[in-house]
Amino acid sequence: MSSVTQLGYIGFKVTCPEKWEQFGTQFLGLTLGQRFETGAFTLRMDNRISRLTITPGDKDDLDFVGWEVATQSDLNAIRGRLEARGIEV
């Protein structure tokens, strides 16, 4: 059965992005990646462009998740299972 190998990235909409930046850089030890005109920013922990994306919003909530798989066929199979459950991919 096809499976996810690891979490690739995650994004949050938040009401206090400045507190998330402080938490990410000072407590978690991540580095600031990119800043966007919208007020969004990314946080890095390795050689990837970003692992966390923080976007200003009206409430604190999960915005998106990116999972990694081993092969294209695994990706296609997982996509099919998600779409069969009505989840937009």
ZAGUKE-324249 format. One record per residue (C-alpha): x, y, z. Coordinates in steps of 0.02 Angstrom, whole numbers, padded with zeros to 5 digits, always signed. Example, Ala and Ser with C-alpha at 12.3 -4.5 7.8 and 13.67 -1.06 7.14 Angstrom:
BEGIN
+00615-00225+00390;+00684-00053+00357;
//
This chain:
BEGIN
+00000+00000+00000;+00063+00173-00042;+00110+00280+00105;+00176+00448+00158;+00360+00446+00203;+00369+00610+00299;+00296+00782+00327;+00367+00903+00198;+00296+01070+00254;+00151+01147+00347;+00063+01315+00345;-00039+01407+00475;-00153+01559+00469;-00127+01655+00630;-00191+01809+00719;-00021+01860+00790;+00115+01824+00661;+00244+01921+00762;+00223+01801+00908;+00242+01653+00790;+00401+01728+00721;+00470+01748+00896;+00415+01571+00945;+00489+01495+00787;+00656+01583+00793;+00688+01600+00980;+00607+01443+01051;+00610+01317+00909;+00776+01378+00838;+00714+01398+00660;+00780+01532+00544;+00678+01660+00452;+00662+01618+00268;+00563+01735+00157;+00449+01882+00197;+00302+01925+00086;+00208+02089+00060;+00053+02005+00131;+00139+01990+00301;+00167+01804+00278;+00338+01730+00309;+00426+01562+00305;+00532+01475+00435;+00674+01357+00392;+00755+01213+00485;+00865+01137+00349;+00913+01162+00167;+00732+01172+00109;+00661+01343+00062;+00534+01324+00202;+00458+01200+00321;+00333+01319+00402;+00233+01457+00321;+00146+01582+00433;+00008+01689+00356;-00091+01825+00445;-00275+01779+00466;-00435+01812+00561;-00414+01656+00669;-00279+01531+00713;-00296+01378+00604;-00205+01251+00498;-00195+01316+00320;-00107+01177+00222;+00003+01024+00239;+00128+00950+00116;+00172+00766+00132;+00316+00674+00048;+00304+00505-00038;+00435+00390-00114;+00372+00376-00293;+00255+00456-00419;+00143+00301-00413;+00130+00321-00223;+00079+00502-00249;-00052+00454-00377;-00123+00318-00264;-00134+00433-00113;-00212+00570-00218;-00344+00448-00278;-00385+00394-00100;-00401+00574-00041;-00508+00628-00189;-00621+00475-00162;-00655+00545+00012;-00698+00716-00057;-00533+00798-00004;-00467+00926-00127;-00288+00893-00181;
//
